[in-house]
Amino acid sequence: MYTSFNETTFDKIITLLKSHQPQFVSGEKLSKTLSLSRAAIWKNIKKLQSLGYKIESRPKIGYRLQTNTNLLLPWEISDGLQTDTIGRKIYYFDKIDSTQNFALELAQKPHENGSLVIAERQTQGRGRLNRKWVSPKGGIWMSILLKPNFESSYISLFPMVTSLALAVSIEKILKIKTELKWPNDLTIKGKKIAGILIDASIESNKIDYIIIGIGINFKIKPETVIKSIKNNQRNYGITTLIKKDQKVNPVELVQQFLFELEQSYNNVVSDSIEKIRKDWSKRSSTIGKTITATTSTGILKGKAIGIDKTGALLLSNKGKVQRLLAGDITYKN
Ligand code: BTN
């Protein structure tokens, strides 16, 4: 595990190399600036190379950074992050069971409001409705812990706020338009590219903590994921945001997303729920469609006519309007 607050040596070396790019920085300069022996500098450079940084080393000249890493390393995300709370502490894993589980542990500790847990791979990723979430390398798998002082009724707004923030960031950074599929999927041409899972703890009608889990099929092989989930009847197809030959660093997208999420989160705090609802509906592929919903109590059919204040989907059928709080939906062609 690496964090944004412990690995200061890596951070300092990389910052120095970046500020001199494309020039070399001498071993002596690095060692003086960081108050470390030349041998220690060499050891850290080796470690950084293993983390995907291409660093050229020339005897008697020094080191220079050729290309940056594509990993979601915490100091890379922190560098230039424009938030006050979200992502101020970052925990990074190459491999973990589930970022959601780690965030649940953090929730029991003080000073973790806004903490971000991010991983390159998950071995036991969790999806909605107790499903497995296949999380191979190339995706962005993260969880954010929040300890807001809200009433519990606000919880249902979080999937909306999160999916909206993600859609906006994808559009800004990658210039790709996505649709929002109720309750919290992001799709491209009807295929899933991201999903959101909320774990929350409520005490006497107040939110104690909330963990927002976000899974983005950033640069994955859809065939591999589909193979692993073929038993899931409700899988309507998945796709990848970035094709395998495209070179895009995921860090910028994560930074933008954390920023957008914090902005919308502040909107929830200042009570402009109406704006969230409007913005979400504008980007939604669900509103106006005739849908079939599978819920824990049965099947519902109807036309999706809107979202109410709590994030519930409003279904109209034969003049009657029903509220759908949870479930899966499929569109009728
Ligand atoms: C869904 O079913 O659509 C929600 C998927 C949420 C997956 C993310 S990946 C990061 C976080 N850790 C998990 O185990 N799940 C969430």
Residues whose N, C-alpha, C, O or C-beta is under 5 A from the ligand:
A	BS01	BTN	S98 T99 Q100 Q124 G125 R126 G127 R128 W133 W141 M142 S143 G195 I196 L197 G213 I214 G215
